[in-house]
Amino acid sequence: MQPVLSKLNHTNGPRLTKIRIILALAIAVFTDGLQLLLGPLGWAFIDDIIDVIAMILTSLVLGFHWLLLPTFVLKLIPLADDLPTWTACVAAVIVLRRREQRKVPPVQAEKPTIEI
C-alpha cells in the first residue's frame, strides 16, 4: 500500500525557480484578494470561475499537485470561503515540491564502457 501512496503523492512538476514561486504566490494572493472583495456580493458563479482560472494558472506554473484540489471543497464551507485558501495551498505545494526536489539527485549520464 505504501508504494501506491508514494506514487500518488509524487508528481513530476517543473523545476521550481524563484520566478515560478513568485508567480504562483502572486496568482494565489490575487485570487484570494479578488474573492474576498467579491465575496460579500454573493456572486458564487464568478467565484467558481475565478477558482478554475486560478487552478489552471497555478498548475501551469507549478505543475499539477493533488493538494490543489481541496481548495474547491473548502469554498463550499461558508466561513472558509473568506480564508486565503489559495495562498495557503500554493505555499504548501511549494514546500512539498522543494522537499521532493532535494531528495531526487540530479540525473548524471553514464560513461560509455567499451568492452574488448
Biopython code that builds the backbone (N, CA, C, O; Angstrom):
import numpy as np
from Bio.PDB.StructureBuilder import StructureBuilder

atoms = [
    (1, "MET", "N", (0.819, -1.197, 0.000)),
    (1, "MET", "CA", (0.000, 0.000, 0.000)),
    (1, "MET", "C", (0.862, 1.259, 0.000)),
    (1, "MET", "O", (0.495, 2.264, -0.610)),
    (2, "GLN", "N", (1.984, 1.209, 0.670)),
    (2, "GLN", "CA", (2.861, 2.369, 0.757)),
    (2, "GLN", "C", (3.383, 2.811, -0.615)),
    (2, "GLN", "O", (3.372, 4.010, -0.893)),
    (3, "PRO", "N", (3.844, 1.890, -1.497)),
    (3, "PRO", "CA", (4.328, 2.352, -2.795)),
    (3, "PRO", "C", (3.254, 3.052, -3.618)),
    (3, "PRO", "O", (3.559, 3.985, -4.361)),
    (4, "VAL", "N", (2.002, 2.619, -3.498)),
    (4, "VAL", "CA", (0.931, 3.259, -4.255)),
    (4, "VAL", "C", (0.737, 4.691, -3.778)),
    (4, "VAL", "O", (0.590, 5.603, -4.591)),
    (5, "LEU", "N", (0.735, 4.892, -2.457)),
    (5, "LEU", "CA", (0.569, 6.239, -1.927)),
    (5, "LEU", "C", (1.731, 7.136, -2.308)),
    (5, "LEU", "O", (1.526, 8.310, -2.616)),
    (6, "SER", "N", (2.930, 6.616, -2.293)),
    (6, "SER", "CA", (4.071, 7.446, -2.660)),
    (6, "SER", "C", (4.026, 7.817, -4.139)),
    (6, "SER", "O", (4.459, 8.905, -4.519)),
    (7, "LYS", "N", (3.506, 6.920, -4.975)),
    (7, "LYS", "CA", (3.375, 7.250, -6.393)),
    (7, "LYS", "C", (2.307, 8.311, -6.614)),
    (7, "LYS", "O", (2.462, 9.179, -7.473)),
    (8, "LEU", "N", (1.214, 8.248, -5.835)),
    (8, "LEU", "CA", (0.167, 9.259, -5.959)),
    (8, "LEU", "C", (0.657, 10.621, -5.504)),
    (8, "LEU", "O", (0.330, 11.633, -6.123)),
    (9, "ASN", "N", (1.428, 10.662, -4.443)),
    (9, "ASN", "CA", (1.898, 11.929, -3.904)),
    (9, "ASN", "C", (3.050, 12.501, -4.708)),
    (9, "ASN", "O", (3.262, 13.714, -4.698)),
    (10, "HIS", "N", (3.796, 11.658, -5.404)),
    (10, "HIS", "CA", (4.937, 12.133, -6.170)),
    (10, "HIS", "C", (4.461, 12.618, -7.528)),
    (10, "HIS", "O", (3.906, 11.849, -8.313)),
    (11, "THR", "N", (4.675, 13.864, -7.794)),
    (11, "THR", "CA", (4.305, 14.417, -9.086)),
    (11, "THR", "C", (5.546, 15.010, -9.723)),
    (11, "THR", "O", (6.382, 15.611, -9.048)),
    (12, "ASN", "N", (5.651, 14.841, -10.982)),
    (12, "ASN", "CA", (6.809, 15.358, -11.697)),
    (12, "ASN", "C", (6.490, 16.726, -12.265)),
    (12, "ASN", "O", (6.246, 16.876, -13.462)),
    (13, "GLY", "N", (6.494, 17.713, -11.398)),
    (13, "GLY", "CA", (6.238, 19.073, -11.831)),
    (13, "GLY", "C", (7.512, 19.701, -12.370)),
    (13, "GLY", "O", (8.590, 19.115, -12.277)),
    (14, "PRO", "N", (7.385, 20.877, -12.925)),
    (14, "PRO", "CA", (8.572, 21.560, -13.426)),
    (14, "PRO", "C", (9.495, 21.952, -12.277)),
    (14, "PRO", "O", (9.058, 22.074, -11.133)),
    (15, "ARG", "N", (10.746, 22.143, -12.582)),
    (15, "ARG", "CA", (11.735, 22.547, -11.579)),
    (15, "ARG", "C", (11.338, 23.914, -11.017)),
    (15, "ARG", "O", (11.053, 24.845, -11.771)),
    (16, "LEU", "N", (11.322, 24.023, -9.695)),
    (16, "LEU", "CA", (10.956, 25.287, -9.067)),
    (16, "LEU", "C", (12.091, 26.292, -9.191)),
    (16, "LEU", "O", (13.245, 25.998, -8.880)),
    (17, "THR", "N", (11.739, 27.465, -9.644)),
    (17, "THR", "CA", (12.678, 28.572, -9.698)),
    (17, "THR", "C", (12.069, 29.727, -8.909)),
    (17, "THR", "O", (10.890, 29.689, -8.557)),
    (18, "LYS", "N", (12.859, 30.734, -8.638)),
    (18, "LYS", "CA", (12.333, 31.898, -7.906)),
    (18, "LYS", "C", (11.198, 32.559, -8.674)),
    (18, "LYS", "O", (10.217, 33.007, -8.082)),
    (19, "ILE", "N", (11.334, 32.617, -9.979)),
    (19, "ILE", "CA", (10.296, 33.251, -10.796)),
    (19, "ILE", "C", (8.995, 32.456, -10.713)),
    (19, "ILE", "O", (7.923, 33.043, -10.568)),
    (20, "ARG", "N", (9.076, 31.131, -10.804)),
    (20, "ARG", "CA", (7.871, 30.297, -10.702)),
    (20, "ARG", "C", (7.216, 30.441, -9.330)),
    (20, "ARG", "O", (5.990, 30.512, -9.235)),
    (21, "ILE", "N", (8.011, 30.485, -8.280)),
    (21, "ILE", "CA", (7.473, 30.607, -6.926)),
    (21, "ILE", "C", (6.777, 31.959, -6.752)),
    (21, "ILE", "O", (5.662, 32.024, -6.234)),
    (22, "ILE", "N", (7.433, 33.032, -7.182)),
    (22, "ILE", "CA", (6.847, 34.367, -7.051)),
    (22, "ILE", "C", (5.574, 34.475, -7.878)),
    (22, "ILE", "O", (4.580, 35.035, -7.415)),
    (23, "LEU", "N", (5.594, 33.949, -9.084)),
    (23, "LEU", "CA", (4.413, 33.999, -9.950)),
    (23, "LEU", "C", (3.247, 33.210, -9.360)),
    (23, "LEU", "O", (2.108, 33.676, -9.379)),
    (24, "ALA", "N", (3.528, 32.019, -8.839)),
    (24, "ALA", "CA", (2.463, 31.203, -8.242)),
    (24, "ALA", "C", (1.874, 31.883, -7.007)),
    (24, "ALA", "O", (0.657, 31.891, -6.821)),
    (25, "LEU", "N", (2.733, 32.449, -6.168)),
    (25, "LEU", "CA", (2.226, 33.154, -4.983)),
    (25, "LEU", "C", (1.451, 34.410, -5.369)),
    (25, "LEU", "O", (0.462, 34.746, -4.719)),
    (26, "ALA", "N", (1.887, 35.105, -6.416)),
    (26, "ALA", "CA", (1.161, 36.288, -6.878)),
    (26, "ALA", "C", (-0.229, 35.908, -7.390)),
    (26, "ALA", "O", (-1.206, 36.604, -7.112)),
    (27, "ILE", "N", (-0.317, 34.819, -8.126)),
    (27, "ILE", "CA", (-1.619, 34.336, -8.608)),
    (27, "ILE", "C", (-2.525, 33.994, -7.435)),
    (27, "ILE", "O", (-3.705, 34.346, -7.432)),
    (28, "ALA", "N", (-1.970, 33.305, -6.433)),
    (28, "ALA", "CA", (-2.763, 32.889, -5.276)),
    (28, "ALA", "C", (-3.235, 34.089, -4.458)),
    (28, "ALA", "O", (-4.401, 34.150, -4.068)),
    (29, "VAL", "N", (-2.344, 35.041, -4.196)),
    (29, "VAL", "CA", (-2.722, 36.221, -3.409)),
    (29, "VAL", "C", (-3.755, 37.053, -4.163)),
    (29, "VAL", "O", (-4.722, 37.528, -3.567)),
    (30, "PHE", "N", (-3.558, 37.231, -5.466)),
    (30, "PHE", "CA", (-4.524, 37.979, -6.271)),
    (30, "PHE", "C", (-5.889, 37.289, -6.258)),
    (30, "PHE", "O", (-6.920, 37.948, -6.126)),
    (31, "THR", "N", (-5.891, 35.976, -6.394)),
    (31, "THR", "CA", (-7.147, 35.224, -6.396)),
    (31, "THR", "C", (-7.872, 35.361, -5.064)),
    (31, "THR", "O", (-9.072, 35.632, -5.029)),
    (32, "ASP", "N", (-7.140, 35.172, -3.967)),
    (32, "ASP", "CA", (-7.768, 35.300, -2.650)),
    (32, "ASP", "C", (-8.275, 36.721, -2.408)),
    (32, "ASP", "O", (-9.362, 36.907, -1.860)),
    (33, "GLY", "N", (-7.498, 37.715, -2.811)),
    (33, "GLY", "CA", (-7.927, 39.105, -2.640)),
    (33, "GLY", "C", (-9.161, 39.427, -3.456)),
    (33, "GLY", "O", (-10.079, 40.089, -2.970)),
    (34, "LEU", "N", (-9.186, 38.962, -4.693)),
    (34, "LEU", "CA", (-10.342, 39.205, -5.555)),
    (34, "LEU", "C", (-11.589, 38.518, -5.009)),
    (34, "LEU", "O", (-12.675, 39.097, -5.024)),
    (35, "GLN", "N", (-11.439, 37.301, -4.532)),
    (35, "GLN", "CA", (-12.596, 36.589, -3.978)),
    (35, "GLN", "C", (-13.054, 37.209, -2.661)),
    (35, "GLN", "O", (-14.243, 37.177, -2.344)),
    (36, "LEU", "N", (-12.140, 37.763, -1.906)),
    (36, "LEU", "CA", (-12.525, 38.430, -0.663)),
    (36, "LEU", "C", (-13.316, 39.700, -0.966)),
    (36, "LEU", "O", (-14.279, 40.021, -0.269)),
    (37, "LEU", "N", (-12.907, 40.415, -2.005)),
    (37, "LEU", "CA", (-13.642, 41.624, -2.389)),
    (37, "LEU", "C", (-15.016, 41.302, -2.969)),
    (37, "LEU", "O", (-15.985, 42.016, -2.708)),
    (38, "LEU", "N", (-15.101, 40.235, -3.752)),
    (38, "LEU", "CA", (-16.372, 39.869, -4.384)),
    (38, "LEU", "C", (-17.259, 39.014, -3.484)),
    (38, "LEU", "O", (-18.444, 38.845, -3.767)),
    (39, "GLY", "N", (-16.697, 38.473, -2.401)),
    (39, "GLY", "CA", (-17.432, 37.562, -1.529)),
    (39, "GLY", "C", (-18.728, 38.099, -0.978)),
    (39, "GLY", "O", (-19.749, 37.419, -1.077)),
    (40, "PRO", "N", (-18.740, 39.286, -0.400)),
    (40, "PRO", "CA", (-19.981, 39.798, 0.176)),
    (40, "PRO", "C", (-21.084, 40.044, -0.859)),
    (40, "PRO", "O", (-22.257, 40.134, -0.499)),
    (41, "LEU", "N", (-20.721, 40.153, -2.123)),
    (41, "LEU", "CA", (-21.726, 40.419, -3.146)),
    (41, "LEU", "C", (-22.550, 39.179, -3.481)),
    (41, "LEU", "O", (-23.619, 39.283, -4.082)),
    (42, "GLY", "N", (-22.056, 38.017, -3.094)),
    (42, "GLY", "CA", (-22.811, 36.790, -3.312)),
    (42, "GLY", "C", (-22.762, 36.255, -4.720)),
    (42, "GLY", "O", (-23.685, 35.564, -5.150)),
    (43, "TRP", "N", (-21.708, 36.558, -5.449)),
    (43, "TRP", "CA", (-21.574, 36.076, -6.817)),
    (43, "TRP", "C", (-20.869, 34.724, -6.812)),
    (43, "TRP", "O", (-19.678, 34.637, -7.111)),
    (44, "ALA", "N", (-21.588, 33.701, -6.480)),
    (44, "ALA", "CA", (-20.997, 32.360, -6.338)),
    (44, "ALA", "C", (-20.452, 31.837, -7.668)),
    (44, "ALA", "O", (-19.398, 31.203, -7.703)),
    (45, "PHE", "N", (-21.160, 32.101, -8.744)),
    (45, "PHE", "CA", (-20.730, 31.590, -10.045)),
    (45, "PHE", "C", (-19.402, 32.218, -10.465)),
    (45, "PHE", "O", (-18.548, 31.544, -11.041)),
    (46, "ILE", "N", (-19.230, 33.496, -10.179)),
    (46, "ILE", "CA", (-17.979, 34.169, -10.532)),
    (46, "ILE", "C", (-16.843, 33.637, -9.672)),
    (46, "ILE", "O", (-15.720, 33.496, -10.157)),
    (47, "ASP", "N", (-17.113, 33.338, -8.403)),
    (47, "ASP", "CA", (-16.094, 32.738, -7.539)),
    (47, "ASP", "C", (-15.621, 31.396, -8.096)),
    (47, "ASP", "O", (-14.433, 31.080, -8.043)),
    (48, "ASP", "N", (-16.547, 30.621, -8.624)),
    (48, "ASP", "CA", (-16.180, 29.328, -9.212)),
    (48, "ASP", "C", (-15.301, 29.511, -10.449)),
    (48, "ASP", "O", (-14.344, 28.763, -10.648)),
    (49, "ILE", "N", (-15.620, 30.483, -11.262)),
    (49, "ILE", "CA", (-14.809, 30.756, -12.459)),
    (49, "ILE", "C", (-13.408, 31.202, -12.053)),
    (49, "ILE", "O", (-12.418, 30.786, -12.655)),
    (50, "ILE", "N", (-13.329, 32.046, -11.034)),
    (50, "ILE", "CA", (-12.032, 32.506, -10.541)),
    (50, "ILE", "C", (-11.219, 31.323, -10.011)),
    (50, "ILE", "O", (-10.010, 31.248, -10.231)),
    (51, "ASP", "N", (-11.890, 30.398, -9.310)),
    (51, "ASP", "CA", (-11.199, 29.212, -8.800)),
    (51, "ASP", "C", (-10.641, 28.354, -9.930)),
    (51, "ASP", "O", (-9.512, 27.872, -9.843)),
    (52, "VAL", "N", (-11.416, 28.163, -10.974)),
    (52, "VAL", "CA", (-10.961, 27.348, -12.110)),
    (52, "VAL", "C", (-9.764, 28.010, -12.795)),
    (52, "VAL", "O", (-8.789, 27.342, -13.142)),
    (53, "ILE", "N", (-9.847, 29.318, -12.985)),
    (53, "ILE", "CA", (-8.730, 30.038, -13.615)),
    (53, "ILE", "C", (-7.479, 29.956, -12.740)),
    (53, "ILE", "O", (-6.375, 29.754, -13.247)),
    (54, "ALA", "N", (-7.655, 30.113, -11.426)),
    (54, "ALA", "CA", (-6.513, 30.024, -10.508)),
    (54, "ALA", "C", (-5.901, 28.625, -10.539)),
    (54, "ALA", "O", (-4.679, 28.478, -10.512)),
    (55, "MET", "N", (-6.740, 27.613, -10.595)),
    (55, "MET", "CA", (-6.245, 26.233, -10.644)),
    (55, "MET", "C", (-5.437, 25.994, -11.922)),
    (55, "MET", "O", (-4.373, 25.377, -11.878)),
    (56, "ILE", "N", (-5.933, 26.473, -13.038)),
    (56, "ILE", "CA", (-5.238, 26.291, -14.315)),
    (56, "ILE", "C", (-3.902, 27.035, -14.314)),
    (56, "ILE", "O", (-2.873, 26.474, -14.689)),
    (57, "LEU", "N", (-3.925, 28.297, -13.891)),
    (57, "LEU", "CA", (-2.694, 29.082, -13.892)),
    (57, "LEU", "C", (-1.661, 28.523, -12.914)),
    (57, "LEU", "O", (-0.474, 28.449, -13.231)),
    (58, "THR", "N", (-2.117, 28.133, -11.735)),
    (58, "THR", "CA", (-1.200, 27.569, -10.751)),
    (58, "THR", "C", (-0.621, 26.245, -11.243)),
    (58, "THR", "O", (0.563, 25.973, -11.046)),
    (59, "SER", "N", (-1.443, 25.433, -11.876)),
    (59, "SER", "CA", (-0.951, 24.162, -12.415)),
    (59, "SER", "C", (0.043, 24.375, -13.557)),
    (59, "SER", "O", (0.982, 23.596, -13.717)),
    (60, "LEU", "N", (-0.158, 25.411, -14.336)),
    (60, "LEU", "CA", (0.797, 25.708, -15.406)),
    (60, "LEU", "C", (2.140, 26.163, -14.835)),
    (60, "LEU", "O", (3.195, 25.829, -15.374)),
    (61, "VAL", "N", (2.095, 26.920, -13.751)),
    (61, "VAL", "CA", (3.329, 27.452, -13.179)),
    (61, "VAL", "C", (4.060, 26.408, -12.337)),
    (61, "VAL", "O", (5.270, 26.230, -12.478)),
    (62, "LEU", "N", (3.320, 25.713, -11.455)),
    (62, "LEU", "CA", (3.943, 24.765, -10.530)),
    (62, "LEU", "C", (3.827, 23.314, -10.975)),
    (62, "LEU", "O", (4.542, 22.453, -10.463)),
    (63, "GLY", "N", (2.952, 23.036, -11.904)),
    (63, "GLY", "CA", (2.643, 21.659, -12.243)),
    (63, "GLY", "C", (1.481, 21.191, -11.377)),
    (63, "GLY", "O", (1.249, 21.740, -10.300)),
    (64, "PHE", "N", (0.758, 20.190, -11.835)),
    (64, "PHE", "CA", (-0.399, 19.719, -11.077)),
    (64, "PHE", "C", (0.045, 19.054, -9.785)),
    (64, "PHE", "O", (1.035, 18.323, -9.760)),
    (65, "HIS", "N", (-0.685, 19.308, -8.726)),
    (65, "HIS", "CA", (-0.446, 18.649, -7.445)),
    (65, "HIS", "C", (-1.807, 18.365, -6.823)),
    (65, "HIS", "O", (-2.724, 19.182, -6.913)),
    (66, "TRP", "N", (-1.932, 17.195, -6.189)),
    (66, "TRP", "CA", (-3.209, 16.775, -5.606)),
    (66, "TRP", "C", (-3.694, 17.727, -4.532)),
    (66, "TRP", "O", (-4.896, 17.817, -4.283)),
    (67, "LEU", "N", (-2.793, 18.429, -3.903)),
    (67, "LEU", "CA", (-3.163, 19.345, -2.828)),
    (67, "LEU", "C", (-3.955, 20.545, -3.331)),
    (67, "LEU", "O", (-4.626, 21.216, -2.546)),
    (68, "LEU", "N", (-3.885, 20.822, -4.621)),
    (68, "LEU", "CA", (-4.632, 21.949, -5.168)),
    (68, "LEU", "C", (-6.134, 21.678, -5.235)),
    (68, "LEU", "O", (-6.927, 22.619, -5.273)),
    (69, "LEU", "N", (-6.529, 20.427, -5.249)),
    (69, "LEU", "CA", (-7.949, 20.092, -5.382)),
    (69, "LEU", "C", (-8.820, 20.441, -4.164)),
    (69, "LEU", "O", (-9.966, 20.847, -4.357)),
    (70, "PRO", "N", (-8.337, 20.304, -2.927)),
    (70, "PRO", "CA", (-9.216, 20.611, -1.787)),
    (70, "PRO", "C", (-9.660, 22.061, -1.685)),
    (70, "PRO", "O", (-10.608, 22.361, -0.959)),
    (71, "THR", "N", (-9.002, 22.963, -2.390)),
    (71, "THR", "CA", (-9.439, 24.362, -2.313)),
    (71, "THR", "C", (-10.848, 24.532, -2.854)),
    (71, "THR", "O", (-11.579, 25.413, -2.402)),
    (72, "PHE", "N", (-11.240, 23.707, -3.809)),
    (72, "PHE", "CA", (-12.608, 23.768, -4.322)),
    (72, "PHE", "C", (-13.603, 23.313, -3.259)),
    (72, "PHE", "O", (-14.681, 23.892, -3.127)),
    (73, "VAL", "N", (-13.249, 22.292, -2.511)),
    (73, "VAL", "CA", (-14.135, 21.774, -1.466)),
    (73, "VAL", "C", (-14.248, 22.782, -0.323)),
    (73, "VAL", "O", (-15.330, 22.976, 0.233)),
    (74, "LEU", "N", (-13.135, 23.420, 0.025)),
    (74, "LEU", "CA", (-13.161, 24.397, 1.112)),
    (74, "LEU", "C", (-14.046, 25.590, 0.795)),
    (74, "LEU", "O", (-14.579, 26.225, 1.705)),
    (75, "LYS", "N", (-14.206, 25.899, -0.468)),
    (75, "LYS", "CA", (-15.056, 27.028, -0.855)),
    (75, "LYS", "C", (-16.534, 26.766, -0.557)),
    (75, "LYS", "O", (-17.332, 27.701, -0.498)),
    (76, "LEU", "N", (-16.897, 25.496, -0.369)),
    (76, "LEU", "CA", (-18.289, 25.163, -0.057)),
    (76, "LEU", "C", (-18.636, 25.418, 1.408)),
    (76, "LEU", "O", (-19.811, 25.548, 1.752)),
    (77, "ILE", "N", (-17.624, 25.492, 2.269)),
    (77, "ILE", "CA", (-17.848, 25.765, 3.683)),
    (77, "ILE", "C", (-18.019, 27.282, 3.848)),
    (77, "ILE", "O", (-17.153, 28.045, 3.420)),
    (78, "PRO", "N", (-19.117, 27.723, 4.460)),
    (78, "PRO", "CA", (-19.422, 29.167, 4.480)),
    (78, "PRO", "C", (-18.306, 30.077, 5.003)),
    (78, "PRO", "O", (-17.972, 31.044, 4.319)),
    (79, "LEU", "N", (-17.727, 29.834, 6.140)),
    (79, "LEU", "CA", (-16.717, 30.739, 6.683)),
    (79, "LEU", "C", (-15.334, 30.509, 6.072)),
    (79, "LEU", "O", (-14.500, 31.414, 6.077)),
    (80, "ALA", "N", (-15.092, 29.342, 5.560)),
    (80, "ALA", "CA", (-13.790, 29.048, 4.950)),
    (80, "ALA", "C", (-13.614, 29.786, 3.634)),
    (80, "ALA", "O", (-12.493, 29.927, 3.146)),
    (81, "ASP", "N", (-14.698, 30.251, 3.062)),
    (81, "ASP", "CA", (-14.634, 30.987, 1.806)),
    (81, "ASP", "C", (-13.869, 32.302, 1.967)),
    (81, "ASP", "O", (-13.283, 32.798, 1.005)),
    (82, "ASP", "N", (-13.871, 32.868, 3.177)),
    (82, "ASP", "CA", (-13.174, 34.127, 3.416)),
    (82, "ASP", "C", (-11.706, 33.939, 3.771)),
    (82, "ASP", "O", (-10.972, 34.921, 3.882)),
    (83, "LEU", "N", (-11.270, 32.714, 3.950)),
    (83, "LEU", "CA", (-9.874, 32.446, 4.280)),
    (83, "LEU", "C", (-9.016, 32.438, 3.016)),
    (83, "LEU", "O", (-9.517, 32.130, 1.934)),
    (84, "PRO", "N", (-7.741, 32.770, 3.135)),
    (84, "PRO", "CA", (-6.841, 32.751, 1.959)),
    (84, "PRO", "C", (-6.411, 31.326, 1.596)),
    (84, "PRO", "O", (-5.249, 30.957, 1.763)),
    (85, "THR", "N", (-7.347, 30.548, 1.107)),
    (85, "THR", "CA", (-7.074, 29.137, 0.839)),
    (85, "THR", "C", (-6.093, 28.935, -0.309)),
    (85, "THR", "O", (-5.251, 28.040, -0.237)),
    (86, "TRP", "N", (-6.177, 29.726, -1.349)),
    (86, "TRP", "CA", (-5.253, 29.555, -2.470)),
    (86, "TRP", "C", (-3.830, 29.866, -2.052)),
    (86, "TRP", "O", (-2.900, 29.159, -2.439)),
    (87, "THR", "N", (-3.652, 30.918, -1.267)),
    (87, "THR", "CA", (-2.309, 31.283, -0.819)),
    (87, "THR", "C", (-1.713, 30.185, 0.050)),
    (87, "THR", "O", (-0.554, 29.807, -0.126)),
    (88, "ALA", "N", (-2.499, 29.678, 0.980)),
    (88, "ALA", "CA", (-2.017, 28.613, 1.863)),
    (88, "ALA", "C", (-1.710, 27.346, 1.076)),
    (88, "ALA", "O", (-0.703, 26.684, 1.326)),
    (89, "CYS", "N", (-2.564, 27.016, 0.143)),
    (89, "CYS", "CA", (-2.381, 25.797, -0.642)),
    (89, "CYS", "C", (-1.144, 25.895, -1.535)),
    (89, "CYS", "O", (-0.362, 24.947, -1.613)),
    (90, "VAL", "N", (-0.964, 27.015, -2.197)),
    (90, "VAL", "CA", (0.201, 27.193, -3.064)),
    (90, "VAL", "C", (1.484, 27.170, -2.242)),
    (90, "VAL", "O", (2.483, 26.594, -2.674)),
    (91, "ALA", "N", (1.469, 27.788, -1.066)),
    (91, "ALA", "CA", (2.649, 27.747, -0.199)),
    (91, "ALA", "C", (2.971, 26.308, 0.213)),
    (91, "ALA", "O", (4.138, 25.917, 0.249)),
    (92, "ALA", "N", (1.943, 25.526, 0.521)),
    (92, "ALA", "CA", (2.164, 24.123, 0.899)),
    (92, "ALA", "C", (2.712, 23.318, -0.275)),
    (92, "ALA", "O", (3.600, 22.486, -0.088)),
    (93, "VAL", "N", (2.202, 23.551, -1.469)),
    (93, "VAL", "CA", (2.699, 22.840, -2.660)),
    (93, "VAL", "C", (4.157, 23.199, -2.918)),
    (93, "VAL", "O", (4.953, 22.333, -3.281)),
    (94, "ILE", "N", (4.515, 24.470, -2.733)),
    (94, "ILE", "CA", (5.898, 24.891, -2.937)),
    (94, "ILE", "C", (6.824, 24.186, -1.949)),
    (94, "ILE", "O", (7.896, 23.715, -2.328)),
    (95, "VAL", "N", (6.413, 24.114, -0.684)),
    (95, "VAL", "CA", (7.230, 23.430, 0.328)),
    (95, "VAL", "C", (7.390, 21.953, -0.024)),
    (95, "VAL", "O", (8.495, 21.416, 0.047)),
    (96, "LEU", "N", (6.298, 21.296, -0.402)),
    (96, "LEU", "CA", (6.372, 19.876, -0.751)),
    (96, "LEU", "C", (7.230, 19.633, -1.985)),
    (96, "LEU", "O", (8.003, 18.676, -2.020)),
    (97, "ARG", "N", (7.106, 20.478, -2.986)),
    (97, "ARG", "CA", (7.906, 20.325, -4.205)),
    (97, "ARG", "C", (9.393, 20.529, -3.927)),
    (97, "ARG", "O", (10.239, 19.826, -4.481)),
    (98, "ARG", "N", (9.704, 21.496, -3.063)),
    (98, "ARG", "CA", (11.108, 21.717, -2.724)),
    (98, "ARG", "C", (11.698, 20.500, -2.023)),
    (98, "ARG", "O", (12.837, 20.117, -2.286)),
    (99, "ARG", "N", (10.918, 19.893, -1.130)),
    (99, "ARG", "CA", (11.387, 18.682, -0.448)),
    (99, "ARG", "C", (11.618, 17.564, -1.452)),
    (99, "ARG", "O", (12.625, 16.859, -1.382)),
    (100, "GLU", "N", (10.686, 17.400, -2.388)),
    (100, "GLU", "CA", (10.827, 16.365, -3.404)),
    (100, "GLU", "C", (12.076, 16.600, -4.245)),
    (100, "GLU", "O", (12.815, 15.662, -4.541)),
    (101, "GLN", "N", (12.306, 17.835, -4.623)),
    (101, "GLN", "CA", (13.430, 18.130, -5.498)),
    (101, "GLN", "C", (14.767, 18.003, -4.774)),
    (101, "GLN", "O", (15.791, 17.748, -5.408)),
    (102, "ARG", "N", (14.768, 18.178, -3.463)),
    (102, "ARG", "CA", (16.005, 17.964, -2.706)),
    (102, "ARG", "C", (16.329, 16.488, -2.587)),
    (102, "ARG", "O", (17.501, 16.111, -2.569)),
    (103, "LYS", "N", (15.301, 15.641, -2.504)),
    (103, "LYS", "CA", (15.511, 14.198, -2.355)),
    (103, "LYS", "C", (16.045, 13.560, -3.620)),
    (103, "LYS", "O", (16.844, 12.626, -3.555)),
    (104, "VAL", "N", (15.614, 14.053, -4.772)),
    (104, "VAL", "CA", (15.984, 13.444, -6.050)),
    (104, "VAL", "C", (17.316, 14.025, -6.505)),
    (104, "VAL", "O", (17.402, 15.223, -6.778)),
    (105, "PRO", "N", (18.359, 13.197, -6.590)),
    (105, "PRO", "CA", (19.648, 13.706, -7.069)),
    (105, "PRO", "C", (19.563, 14.001, -8.564)),
    (105, "PRO", "O", (18.780, 13.374, -9.278)),
    (106, "PRO", "N", (20.358, 14.941, -9.035)),
    (106, "PRO", "CA", (20.337, 15.230, -10.473)),
    (106, "PRO", "C", (20.775, 14.006, -11.274)),
    (106, "PRO", "O", (21.644, 13.246, -10.845)),
    (107, "VAL", "N", (20.174, 13.832, -12.419)),
    (107, "VAL", "CA", (20.469, 12.686, -13.267)),
    (107, "VAL", "C", (21.823, 12.916, -13.938)),
    (107, "VAL", "O", (22.065, 13.946, -14.568)),
    (108, "GLN", "N", (22.691, 11.925, -13.780)),
    (108, "GLN", "CA", (24.007, 12.011, -14.404)),
    (108, "GLN", "C", (24.076, 10.976, -15.512)),
    (108, "GLN", "O", (23.609, 9.845, -15.370)),
    (109, "ALA", "N", (24.663, 11.389, -16.601)),
    (109, "ALA", "CA", (24.815, 10.474, -17.731)),
    (109, "ALA", "C", (25.887, 9.448, -17.405)),
    (109, "ALA", "O", (26.931, 9.773, -16.839)),
    (110, "GLU", "N", (25.613, 8.219, -17.769)),
    (110, "GLU", "CA", (26.597, 7.165, -17.549)),
    (110, "GLU", "C", (27.683, 7.251, -18.595)),
    (110, "GLU", "O", (27.434, 7.574, -19.757)),
    (111, "LYS", "N", (28.900, 6.954, -18.155)),
    (111, "LYS", "CA", (30.007, 6.957, -19.111)),
    (111, "LYS", "C", (29.942, 5.657, -19.908)),
    (111, "LYS", "O", (29.785, 4.573, -19.347)),
    (112, "PRO", "N", (30.063, 5.787, -21.199)),
    (112, "PRO", "CA", (30.027, 4.551, -22.011)),
    (112, "PRO", "C", (31.250, 3.695, -21.732)),
    (112, "PRO", "O", (32.371, 4.194, -21.631)),
    (113, "THR", "N", (31.015, 2.418, -21.612)),
    (113, "THR", "CA", (32.129, 1.492, -21.388)),
    (113, "THR", "C", (32.348, 0.673, -22.656)),
    (113, "THR", "O", (31.410, 0.231, -23.320)),
    (114, "ILE", "N", (33.584, 0.499, -22.947)),
    (114, "ILE", "CA", (33.944, -0.281, -24.133)),
    (114, "ILE", "C", (34.531, -1.603, -23.671)),
    (114, "ILE", "O", (35.528, -1.643, -22.950)),
    (115, "GLU", "N", (33.902, -2.669, -24.095)),
    (115, "GLU", "CA", (34.404, -3.990, -23.716)),
    (115, "GLU", "C", (35.215, -4.552, -24.874)),
    (115, "GLU", "O", (34.820, -4.463, -26.037)),
    (116, "ILE", "N", (36.337, -5.123, -24.532)),
    (116, "ILE", "CA", (37.211, -5.695, -25.566)),
    (116, "ILE", "C", (37.200, -7.193, -25.471)),
    (116, "ILE", "O", (37.871, -7.866, -26.253)),
]
sb = StructureBuilder()
sb.init_structure("model")
sb.init_model(0)
sb.init_chain("A")
sb.init_seg("    ")
for serial, (resi, resn, name, xyz) in enumerate(atoms, 1):
    if name == "N":
        sb.init_residue(resn, " ", resi, " ")
    sb.init_atom(name, np.array(xyz, "f"), 0.0, 1.0, " ", f" {name:<3s}", serial, name[0])
structure = sb.get_structure()
